[in-house]
Amino acid sequence: MTQIIIGVAFWMFPKFAKEKPRGSQMLAWSTYVLLNGGLLLRAVAEPANAIQAWMGWGRLLALSALLQWLGGLAFVANTWPRIKER
């Protein structure tokens, strides 16, 4: 669901400039990679942590949360200049 929301926001918010209408492509790809990387890591570590309590699974869960949080920050950093008052 988050992918749909972020994808629609990426395309639908007002354009930033003619040369870069949707902001930084690097930040957009960073958002995609960080969110999906965190999600995949969580999909592995969370069930594994429930099956076998190992300190490493908890660290991987924390890393997955950090990746997803950084993905959210990358999205905000790329989108904010497009929505702030001009």
N, CA, C and O atoms as a GROMACS GRO file, in nm:
protein
  344
    1MET      N    1   0.082  -0.118   0.000
    1MET     CA    2   0.000   0.000   0.000
    1MET      C    3   0.087   0.126   0.000
    1MET      O    4   0.057   0.225  -0.067
    2THR      N    5   0.195   0.121   0.076
    2THR     CA    6   0.285   0.236   0.082
    2THR      C    7   0.345   0.265  -0.054
    2THR      O    8   0.363   0.382  -0.091
    3GLN      N    9   0.377   0.162  -0.130
    3GLN     CA   10   0.433   0.181  -0.264
    3GLN      C   11   0.336   0.258  -0.354
    3GLN      O   12   0.378   0.346  -0.430
    4ILE      N   13   0.209   0.225  -0.346
    4ILE     CA   14   0.109   0.294  -0.427
    4ILE      C   15   0.099   0.441  -0.387
    4ILE      O   16   0.097   0.529  -0.473
    5ILE      N   17   0.093   0.466  -0.258
    5ILE     CA   18   0.082   0.603  -0.208
    5ILE      C   19   0.202   0.686  -0.251
    5ILE      O   20   0.187   0.798  -0.300
    6ILE      N   21   0.321   0.633  -0.231
    6ILE     CA   22   0.442   0.707  -0.266
    6ILE      C   23   0.453   0.724  -0.418
    6ILE      O   24   0.492   0.831  -0.465
    7GLY      N   25   0.418   0.622  -0.493
    7GLY     CA   26   0.423   0.633  -0.639
    7GLY      C   27   0.327   0.738  -0.693
    7GLY      O   28   0.363   0.817  -0.780
    8VAL      N   29   0.205   0.739  -0.641
    8VAL     CA   30   0.108   0.839  -0.684
    8VAL      C   31   0.154   0.979  -0.643
    8VAL      O   32   0.143   1.073  -0.721
    9ALA      N   33   0.204   0.992  -0.522
    9ALA     CA   34   0.252   1.123  -0.476
    9ALA      C   35   0.369   1.171  -0.562
    9ALA      O   36   0.378   1.289  -0.594
   10PHE      N   37   0.457   1.080  -0.599
   10PHE     CA   38   0.572   1.115  -0.682
   10PHE      C   39   0.527   1.175  -0.815
   10PHE      O   40   0.587   1.271  -0.864
   11TRP      N   41   0.422   1.119  -0.874
   11TRP     CA   42   0.375   1.166  -1.005
   11TRP      C   43   0.275   1.280  -0.996
   11TRP      O   44   0.268   1.361  -1.088
   12MET      N   45   0.197   1.289  -0.889
   12MET     CA   46   0.086   1.383  -0.885
   12MET      C   47   0.116   1.518  -0.820
   12MET      O   48   0.047   1.615  -0.849
   13PHE      N   49   0.215   1.526  -0.733
   13PHE     CA   50   0.245   1.655  -0.671
   13PHE      C   51   0.291   1.753  -0.778
   13PHE      O   52   0.336   1.711  -0.885
   14PRO      N   53   0.279   1.883  -0.751
   14PRO     CA   54   0.320   1.982  -0.852
   14PRO      C   55   0.465   1.962  -0.896
   14PRO      O   56   0.549   1.913  -0.820
   15LYS      N   57   0.490   2.000  -1.019
   15LYS     CA   58   0.624   1.984  -1.074
   15LYS      C   59   0.720   2.082  -1.009
   15LYS      O   60   0.683   2.194  -0.975
   16PHE      N   61   0.844   2.037  -0.993
   16PHE     CA   62   0.947   2.116  -0.926
   16PHE      C   63   1.006   2.220  -1.020
   16PHE      O   64   1.008   2.339  -0.988
   17ALA      N   65   1.054   2.177  -1.134
   17ALA     CA   66   1.114   2.265  -1.234
   17ALA      C   67   1.106   2.195  -1.370
   17ALA      O   68   1.082   2.074  -1.376
   18LYS      N   69   1.126   2.270  -1.476
   18LYS     CA   70   1.117   2.209  -1.609
   18LYS      C   71   1.227   2.107  -1.634
   18LYS      O   72   1.202   2.004  -1.697
   19GLU      N   73   1.348   2.134  -1.586
   19GLU     CA   74   1.458   2.041  -1.610
   19GLU      C   75   1.451   1.918  -1.519
   19GLU      O   76   1.496   1.810  -1.558
   20LYS      N   77   1.396   1.932  -1.400
   20LYS     CA   78   1.377   1.819  -1.308
   20LYS      C   79   1.235   1.828  -1.253
   20LYS      O   80   1.216   1.873  -1.140
   21PRO      N   81   1.136   1.787  -1.330
   21PRO     CA   82   0.997   1.808  -1.287
   21PRO      C   83   0.957   1.732  -1.161
   21PRO      O   84   0.866   1.775  -1.090
   22ARG      N   85   1.022   1.624  -1.132
   22ARG     CA   86   0.984   1.545  -1.015
   22ARG      C   87   1.094   1.538  -0.910
   22ARG      O   88   1.097   1.446  -0.828
   23GLY      N   89   1.183   1.633  -0.913
   23GLY     CA   90   1.290   1.637  -0.814
   23GLY      C   91   1.405   1.546  -0.852
   23GLY      O   92   1.429   1.520  -0.970
   24SER      N   93   1.474   1.499  -0.753
   24SER     CA   94   1.593   1.418  -0.773
   24SER      C   95   1.557   1.272  -0.802
   24SER      O   96   1.488   1.208  -0.724
   25GLN      N   97   1.605   1.222  -0.915
   25GLN     CA   98   1.584   1.080  -0.947
   25GLN      C   99   1.659   0.991  -0.848
   25GLN      O  100   1.613   0.882  -0.814
   26MET      N  101   1.776   1.038  -0.803
   26MET     CA  102   1.854   0.959  -0.707
   26MET      C  103   1.776   0.941  -0.576
   26MET      O  104   1.773   0.832  -0.520
   27LEU      N  105   1.713   1.048  -0.527
   27LEU     CA  106   1.634   1.036  -0.405
   27LEU      C  107   1.511   0.948  -0.426
   27LEU      O  108   1.471   0.874  -0.337
   28ALA      N  109   1.452   0.956  -0.544
   28ALA     CA  110   1.336   0.872  -0.574
   28ALA      C  111   1.376   0.724  -0.573
   28ALA      O  112   1.306   0.641  -0.515
   29TRP      N  113   1.487   0.692  -0.637
   29TRP     CA  114   1.534   0.553  -0.637
   29TRP      C  115   1.580   0.510  -0.498
   29TRP      O  116   1.561   0.394  -0.459
   30SER      N  117   1.640   0.601  -0.424
   30SER     CA  118   1.681   0.570  -0.286
   30SER      C  119   1.559   0.534  -0.202
   30SER      O  120   1.564   0.441  -0.122
   31THR      N  121   1.451   0.610  -0.219
   31THR     CA  122   1.327   0.580  -0.148
   31THR      C  123   1.281   0.438  -0.179
   31THR      O  124   1.250   0.361  -0.088
   32TYR      N  125   1.278   0.404  -0.306
   32TYR     CA  126   1.233   0.272  -0.350
   32TYR      C  127   1.321   0.161  -0.293
   32TYR      O  128   1.270   0.062  -0.240
   33VAL      N  129   1.452   0.177  -0.304
   33VAL     CA  130   1.545   0.074  -0.258
   33VAL      C  131   1.541   0.060  -0.106
   33VAL      O  132   1.538  -0.052  -0.055
   34LEU      N  133   1.540   0.171  -0.034
   34LEU     CA  134   1.541   0.165   0.112
   34LEU      C  135   1.411   0.105   0.166
   34LEU      O  136   1.415   0.020   0.255
   35LEU      N  137   1.297   0.149   0.114
   35LEU     CA  138   1.170   0.093   0.162
   35LEU      C  139   1.158  -0.056   0.132
   35LEU      O  140   1.120  -0.134   0.219
   36ASN      N  141   1.190  -0.095   0.010
   36ASN     CA  142   1.178  -0.236  -0.026
   36ASN      C  143   1.284  -0.322   0.041
   36ASN      O  144   1.256  -0.435   0.080
   37GLY      N  145   1.405  -0.269   0.055
   37GLY     CA  146   1.509  -0.343   0.127
   37GLY      C  147   1.471  -0.367   0.272
   37GLY      O  148   1.488  -0.477   0.325
   38GLY      N  149   1.418  -0.263   0.336
   38GLY     CA  150   1.373  -0.278   0.474
   38GLY      C  151   1.257  -0.375   0.486
   38GLY      O  152   1.251  -0.454   0.580
   39LEU      N  153   1.166  -0.370   0.390
   39LEU     CA  154   1.051  -0.460   0.392
   39LEU      C  155   1.094  -0.605   0.372
   39LEU      O  156   1.045  -0.694   0.442
   40LEU      N  157   1.184  -0.630   0.278
   40LEU     CA  158   1.232  -0.767   0.256
   40LEU      C  159   1.308  -0.820   0.377
   40LEU      O  160   1.292  -0.936   0.415
   41LEU      N  161   1.390  -0.735   0.436
   41LEU     CA  162   1.464  -0.775   0.554
   41LEU      C  163   1.369  -0.809   0.669
   41LEU      O  164   1.390  -0.906   0.741
   42ARG      N  165   1.265  -0.729   0.684
   42ARG     CA  166   1.167  -0.755   0.789
   42ARG      C  167   1.089  -0.883   0.762
   42ARG      O  168   1.058  -0.958   0.855
   43ALA      N  169   1.057  -0.908   0.634
   43ALA     CA  170   0.983  -1.029   0.599
   43ALA      C  171   1.061  -1.155   0.633
   43ALA      O  172   1.001  -1.260   0.657
   44VAL      N  173   1.193  -1.146   0.635
   44VAL     CA  174   1.276  -1.261   0.671
   44VAL      C  175   1.300  -1.265   0.822
   44VAL      O  176   1.284  -1.370   0.884
   45ALA      N  177   1.337  -1.152   0.880
   45ALA     CA  178   1.381  -1.150   1.020
   45ALA      C  179   1.267  -1.165   1.120
   45ALA      O  180   1.286  -1.227   1.225
   46GLU      N  181   1.150  -1.110   1.090
   46GLU     CA  182   1.042  -1.116   1.188
   46GLU      C  183   0.991  -1.258   1.212
   46GLU      O  184   0.979  -1.299   1.327
   47PRO      N  185   0.960  -1.335   1.107
   47PRO     CA  186   0.920  -1.473   1.132
   47PRO      C  187   1.032  -1.557   1.193
   47PRO      O  188   1.008  -1.642   1.279
   48ALA      N  189   1.155  -1.532   1.148
   48ALA     CA  190   1.268  -1.607   1.203
   48ALA      C  191   1.286  -1.578   1.351
   48ALA      O  192   1.319  -1.668   1.428
   49ASN      N  193   1.264  -1.454   1.392
   49ASN     CA  194   1.274  -1.417   1.533
   49ASN      C  195   1.164  -1.484   1.615
   49ASN      O  196   1.186  -1.520   1.731
   50ALA      N  197   1.046  -1.500   1.556
   50ALA     CA  198   0.936  -1.566   1.627
   50ALA      C  199   0.963  -1.715   1.644
   50ALA      O  200   0.922  -1.775   1.744
   51ILE      N  201   1.031  -1.775   1.547
   51ILE     CA  202   1.060  -1.918   1.554
   51ILE      C  203   1.177  -1.947   1.646
   51ILE      O  204   1.172  -2.039   1.728
   52GLN      N  205   1.282  -1.869   1.632
   52GLN     CA  206   1.403  -1.892   1.710
   52GLN      C  207   1.456  -1.759   1.762
   52GLN      O  208   1.493  -1.671   1.685
   53ALA      N  209   1.457  -1.746   1.893
   53ALA     CA  210   1.506  -1.622   1.955
   53ALA      C  211   1.658  -1.619   1.947
   53ALA      O  212   1.727  -1.692   2.018
   54TRP      N  213   1.709  -1.535   1.861
   54TRP     CA  214   1.853  -1.514   1.844
   54TRP      C  215   1.875  -1.365   1.837
   54TRP      O  216   1.799  -1.294   1.770
   55MET      N  217   1.977  -1.316   1.904
   55MET     CA  218   2.000  -1.173   1.912
   55MET      C  219   2.018  -1.111   1.773
   55MET      O  220   1.982  -0.995   1.752
   56GLY      N  221   2.071  -1.185   1.679
   56GLY     CA  222   2.092  -1.134   1.544
   56GLY      C  223   1.962  -1.098   1.473
   56GLY      O  224   1.959  -1.003   1.395
   57TRP      N  225   1.855  -1.174   1.499
   57TRP     CA  226   1.727  -1.143   1.435
   57TRP      C  227   1.675  -1.008   1.483
   57TRP      O  228   1.621  -0.930   1.404
   58GLY      N  229   1.692  -0.981   1.610
   58GLY     CA  230   1.650  -0.851   1.663
   58GLY      C  231   1.728  -0.737   1.600
   58GLY      O  232   1.672  -0.631   1.571
   59ARG      N  233   1.856  -0.758   1.578
   59ARG     CA  234   1.937  -0.655   1.512
   59ARG      C  235   1.894  -0.635   1.368
   59ARG      O  236   1.891  -0.522   1.318
   60LEU      N  237   1.861  -0.744   1.300
   60LEU     CA  238   1.813  -0.732   1.162
   60LEU      C  239   1.678  -0.660   1.157
   60LEU      O  240   1.652  -0.584   1.063
   61LEU      N  241   1.593  -0.684   1.257
   61LEU     CA  242   1.467  -0.611   1.264
   61LEU      C  243   1.490  -0.462   1.285
   61LEU      O  244   1.423  -0.379   1.224
   62ALA      N  245   1.585  -0.429   1.370
   62ALA     CA  246   1.618  -0.288   1.392
   62ALA      C  247   1.674  -0.226   1.264
   62ALA      O  248   1.642  -0.112   1.231
   63LEU      N  249   1.757  -0.300   1.193
   63LEU     CA  250   1.812  -0.251   1.067
   63LEU      C  251   1.701  -0.231   0.964
   63LEU      O  252   1.702  -0.133   0.889
   64SER      N  253   1.606  -0.323   0.960
   64SER     CA  254   1.495  -0.308   0.865
   64SER      C  255   1.413  -0.184   0.897
   64SER      O  256   1.370  -0.113   0.806
   65ALA      N  257   1.390  -0.158   1.025
   65ALA     CA  258   1.317  -0.036   1.064
   65ALA      C  259   1.395   0.088   1.024
   65ALA      O  260   1.336   0.186   0.978
   66LEU      N  261   1.526   0.085   1.043
   66LEU     CA  262   1.609   0.199   1.005
   66LEU      C  263   1.604   0.224   0.855
   66LEU      O  264   1.592   0.338   0.811
   67LEU      N  265   1.612   0.117   0.776
   67LEU     CA  266   1.605   0.132   0.630
   67LEU      C  267   1.472   0.192   0.586
   67LEU      O  268   1.468   0.279   0.499
   68GLN      N  269   1.363   0.145   0.647
   68GLN     CA  270   1.232   0.198   0.611
   68GLN      C  271   1.218   0.344   0.653
   68GLN      O  272   1.160   0.425   0.580
   69TRP      N  273   1.270   0.379   0.768
   69TRP     CA  274   1.267   0.517   0.816
   69TRP      C  275   1.348   0.608   0.723
   69TRP      O  276   1.304   0.718   0.689
   70LEU      N  277   1.466   0.561   0.682
   70LEU     CA  278   1.548   0.639   0.590
   70LEU      C  279   1.479   0.654   0.454
   70LEU      O  280   1.490   0.758   0.389
   71GLY      N  281   1.408   0.551   0.412
   71GLY     CA  282   1.330   0.561   0.288
   71GLY      C  283   1.222   0.668   0.298
   71GLY      O  284   1.199   0.743   0.204
   72GLY      N  285   1.157   0.673   0.413
   72GLY     CA  286   1.057   0.778   0.435
   72GLY      C  287   1.119   0.916   0.434
   72GLY      O  288   1.062   1.010   0.377
   73LEU      N  289   1.236   0.930   0.495
   73LEU     CA  290   1.306   1.059   0.493
   73LEU      C  291   1.347   1.099   0.352
   73LEU      O  292   1.338   1.216   0.314
   74ALA      N  293   1.392   1.002   0.273
   74ALA     CA  294   1.430   1.031   0.135
   74ALA      C  295   1.308   1.079   0.055
   74ALA      O  296   1.319   1.170  -0.026
   75PHE      N  297   1.194   1.016   0.079
   75PHE     CA  298   1.071   1.059   0.012
   75PHE      C  299   1.034   1.202   0.050
   75PHE      O  300   1.001   1.283  -0.036
   76VAL      N  301   1.039   1.232   0.179
   76VAL     CA  302   1.006   1.367   0.225
   76VAL      C  303   1.104   1.469   0.169
   76VAL      O  304   1.065   1.577   0.125
   77ALA      N  305   1.233   1.434   0.170
   77ALA     CA  306   1.334   1.527   0.118
   77ALA      C  307   1.313   1.555  -0.030
   77ALA      O  308   1.339   1.666  -0.077
   78ASN      N  309   1.267   1.456  -0.105
   78ASN     CA  310   1.245   1.475  -0.248
   78ASN      C  311   1.112   1.546  -0.276
   78ASN      O  312   1.102   1.618  -0.375
   79THR      N  313   1.012   1.526  -0.193
   79THR     CA  314   0.879   1.579  -0.218
   79THR      C  315   0.858   1.717  -0.158
   79THR      O  316   0.786   1.798  -0.216
   80TRP      N  317   0.919   1.744  -0.045
   80TRP     CA  318   0.893   1.869   0.027
   80TRP      C  319   0.914   1.995  -0.058
   80TRP      O  320   0.830   2.085  -0.053
   81PRO      N  321   1.021   2.005  -0.136
   81PRO     CA  322   1.037   2.126  -0.218
   81PRO      C  323   0.924   2.144  -0.321
   81PRO      O  324   0.899   2.256  -0.366
   82ARG      N  325   0.857   2.038  -0.357
   82ARG     CA  326   0.748   2.046  -0.454
   82ARG      C  327   0.618   2.094  -0.391
   82ARG      O  328   0.532   2.145  -0.463
   83ILE      N  329   0.602   2.079  -0.259
   83ILE     CA  330   0.475   2.116  -0.197
   83ILE      C  331   0.484   2.241  -0.111
   83ILE      O  332   0.381   2.297  -0.074
   84LYS      N  333   0.604   2.286  -0.079
   84LYS     CA  334   0.614   2.407   0.003
   84LYS      C  335   0.569   2.527  -0.080
   84LYS      O  336   0.574   2.525  -0.203
   85GLU      N  337   0.526   2.631  -0.011
   85GLU     CA  338   0.476   2.750  -0.079
   85GLU      C  339   0.586   2.816  -0.160
   85GLU      O  340   0.698   2.834  -0.112
   86ARG      N  341   0.553   2.852  -0.283
   86ARG     CA  342   0.653   2.916  -0.370
   86ARG      C  343   0.645   3.064  -0.356
   86ARG      O  344   0.721   3.136  -0.422
   0.00000   0.00000   0.00000
